Amino acid sequence: MKLISLKTPQYENCEVLSPEGQLMFRCCRKKALWYLDRNLGKKIIDDPLTVQLTFVPKGAGHIDDPYFLQKMENRCVVCGSEEFLTRHHIVPYCYRKFFPDQLKNHRSYDVMALCIPCHRSYEEHALELKEILANQHSAPISGTGIKYDKELARARGAAAALLTNRHKMPPERQEELLSRVKTYLKKEITDVDMQELVDKDPYDFGNYTHHGKIVIEQITDIEVFVQEWRQHFIYKMQPQFLPSHWTVYRPVDHK
């Protein structure tokens, strides 16, 4: 897994107020400016950018929710580092993508700031849990239903080698590879035949089913599944800088 540090802060902590002046939620600067650009709000202060809505919103945002109303710190929740930060999804995307639609919209609670070293460390632990789930649910991490044509792969490799490096090969090596391609195609061959062979994919994904899909289809309680990942993260990483009010047991569909 390639990790790239964030170019902008994960938390910009801009404030959006109700028409009555009550803090509804915090957001990124881009979202706060969206309200201003459309004359849906008025600027109260610049730092942090605070916008008061000028219309009656349909919902109450996060009013009375101390977790989402607090100022979030841009630091690794494990070690406290403020450098090389990344976004870490506690429940891996390979499972979340198969959650019911109504639960996919409630995901920011389980997105944590991790520095690259801590993120790499946890991904190794996460793989261990994925392998346990793979065994429990007969769901290979590579998925199921993939067909691999070994003979095609060998002939394809021989054809590619001939097309790119034939001029560098000794005659006996050329004959060996040509023989492999001829045997597979069962005819005399041309460069066009070899290029067509190189363009073929030895993998057939026609009946492929994703590991995460197999697992989630067997999960009867998404709440328990999410809590298992949260507990796993806490146990393995022992984070010292979690945001206040964060708990393993917050309902998944809590807005």
TAFENFEN-V516156 format. One record per helix or strand. SS is the DSSP state (H for helix, E for strand). FROM is the first residue (numbers start at 1). LEN is the number of residues. If there is no record, write none. Layout:
BEGIN
ss:SS from:FROM len:LEN
ss:SS from:FROM len:LEN
END
This chain:
BEGIN
ss:E from:14 len:4
ss:E from:23 len:5
ss:H from:29 len:9
ss:E from:41 len:5
ss:E from:50 len:4
ss:H from:66 len:4
ss:E from:85 len:5
ss:H from:93 len:4
ss:H from:101 len:4
ss:H from:108 len:3
ss:E from:111 len:5
ss:H from:116 len:21
ss:E from:144 len:1
ss:E from:147 len:2
ss:H from:150 len:19
ss:H from:171 len:15
ss:H from:191 len:8
ss:E from:203 len:2
ss:E from:209 len:1
ss:H from:211 len:8
ss:H from:222 len:16
END
